[in-house]
Amino acid sequence: MNSLSERKQQIVGFWEIEEDAQRDKLVAEISAYANTQDPDAFSKEVRSQFEQINFSGISVIYEALTADPDKWAPFFKEEYKRAFKTAETAENGWDILECLEEIGGAKTYPEKVSDDMVSFLAQHLSSNNDVLRYKAVWLLGDWIGPENVIRHTRVVANLEEKLKDPNWKIRYIIKGFLEDLGKLPPGYQTGFIDKIRAKISSPYKL
């Protein structure tokens, strides 16, 4: 591979490739190519070729770069910032933030990077934008787990307050997240109306 543009068609159509081995090969080729490039130059190449939105191919690039998390952590931090800034005013904010899920989480990156990501996402828990709040909670699940929750007591306390969020879907996923962390407040129960809503409409899509 000499450039991303020469393989752009395959990258965009990644999930149309039937063979797992062929998909794995493409990801490996992207990773190998990226690691021969200057990070700043490669970042510009990615952003010029792939829109930051779900199914544009950029999530495939993200997956490939997770093979070298130390090198690409600064790029990923900037991609988080770029996505949330764009999603704040975009009509398709959900699809923009969805592509970030391929970046990975705390088990992949150095502790400092993980903590920076948590701090960044926590800032959006008070956003007036439902999509940004929802995705901030969802992505925090990549960065906070039982193994590091002790470092993030303030964020967990903030999440506990957000169990009163005006959006029932956000309340629903926060409850599940806190349960996984073993941090759900004693005696907390999902409201009856929220239980009915969850049976009628999926809480996993705004």
N, C-alpha and C positions, 0 to 999 in steps of 0.2 A: 504494500500500500504506500503510495506516494503522497496522497492527500485524502481528506475526507470527501471531497467533491467527487472523486472517481468512484467511491463506493456509496454515494449518498442514496441511490435508488434502493440498494439492498438494506441499508440502515433504516430508511423510512419504512420499508416493507418487512422489517425484521420478523414480525409475528406471522407473516405469510410464508416464511421459510418452514417447510414441513419437518425437516430432520433436525433433531436436537444437536447433533454433532456439527451441522453446518452453522447453526446459530452460535454455538460455542466457539467455533473457528473464527467467525466474524468478530465476536467480542474480543477474542485473543489478538486478532490482527489490529483492531483499533487500539487496544492497550499497548501493543508493541510499537505501533506508529507513534502514539502519544508520548511514549517515554523516550523517543528520539528527538522530540521537539522542545524548544524553549516554552516553558509554561505560559508566559504571557502571549506569545505568538499563537500557541495552540488554543488558548482561551478565545482569542479574537477569531480564529478560524471556526471554532464551534459556533460562536454567536453569530457569525456571518452566514453560516450554512443552515442552522437549525433553529427554528422558532422555539422559544421556551414554552412549550405547551404539550399536553399529552398526545402521544402517537405521532409526533413530528419526527421522531428518531432520536431526540436529545436524551431520552431516558436510557437508550442503548449506550450512548456515549458515557453517561453517568455510571452505568453498570461496569463498563470497561475500565473506567478510571479507579473504581474501588479496589482494583488489584494492587494499586500503589497508594494507599490512603495518606501516607506521610507527605508524598510529593503533591498530591492534588487537594489536600484539605483546604488550602487558601482559596483555590478555585471554587470548591463546593460552598464555602462560606459566602463567597460573593454571589454564587448562584441562588442561595437562599435569600439573600438581601434583594437581589434583582427580581426574583419571582414575587416576593411579597409586595414590593413596591409597585410592580406592574399590576398585580391582582387587586390592589387596593381600589383602583378605578376602572378595571376592565369588566366587561359584561361576562367574560368567560373565566373569571378568577379561579373557579374550581378546577378547570382543566389545566390552568397554569401551575397551580400548586400541586396537583396530582403527580406531575412528573418528578417531583422531588423525592418521591418514595423510593426510587432506585439508589439514592445516595447512601443509604445504610444508616448506621447508628453507633451507639457508644461502644459496642464490642469491636468495632472496626478501627476507630480512630484514637489518637492519644487523648489522655484525660483533659488536657487544656482545650483541645478542639471541641470535645464533647460538652464541656462546661460552657464554652462560648455559644454553642448552638442552643443549649438550654436557655441561656440568658436572652438570646435573640428572640426565640419563640415565645418566651414568657412575656415579652413586651407586648405581644399581640393578643394576649388573653383579655385585654380590656378594649380591644378594637370595637368600633361601632359596626364593623362589617362582619356579618354572621359567618361568611365563608372564611375570613381570616381567623376568626376565633376558633371555628371548628377545626380548621387545618392545623392551627397552632397546637391545639390539644392532641390531635391525631399524630402529628409528627413528634411531639414530645415523647410519645410512646417509643420512638426509636432511640431516644437519648437518655431516658430515665428508666431504670429497672431496679429490681430488688437489690442488685449488687452495688448500686451507686446512689440509691435514694437518700441515704444519710447526708449526702453533699447538697441535696436540693430541697431542704425542708421548707424554705420560703416559697418555692414554686408549688410544692405539694399543698401548703396552706392556702395559697391562692386558688388552686384547683378545688379545694374543699369549699371555698367561698363561691366558686362558680357552679356548684351544685344547685345554686339558685338562679342560674342563667335564664334569661327570658326565652331562649330557644330550647325547646324540649329535646331536640336531637343532640345538642351540645351537652345538656344535662345527662343524657343517656350515655354518651361515650365517656364522659368524665367519670361517671359511676363505675363503668367497666374498667377504666384505667386505674382508678384508685383501688378497686377490688384486687386487680392483678398485683398492685404494689403492696397490698396488705394495709392500706392507709384509708380505707373507707371509714368515715366517722361511725362510732358504735350506734347501732339502732337506726341508721339511715335506711330508708326504704324508698324505692321508686314509687312515685305517686300513681294512684289508680288510673287517672286520665292518661298519663304517660305510658303506662302498660298497654292501654287500649290503642293509643296512637302507634306504638311499636308493632302491634299486630296488624294494623291497617297499612302503615307506610314504613318503608325501611329507614331506620335511623342512620344508615351508613351512606346516605347521599342527600345533599341539600338540594 
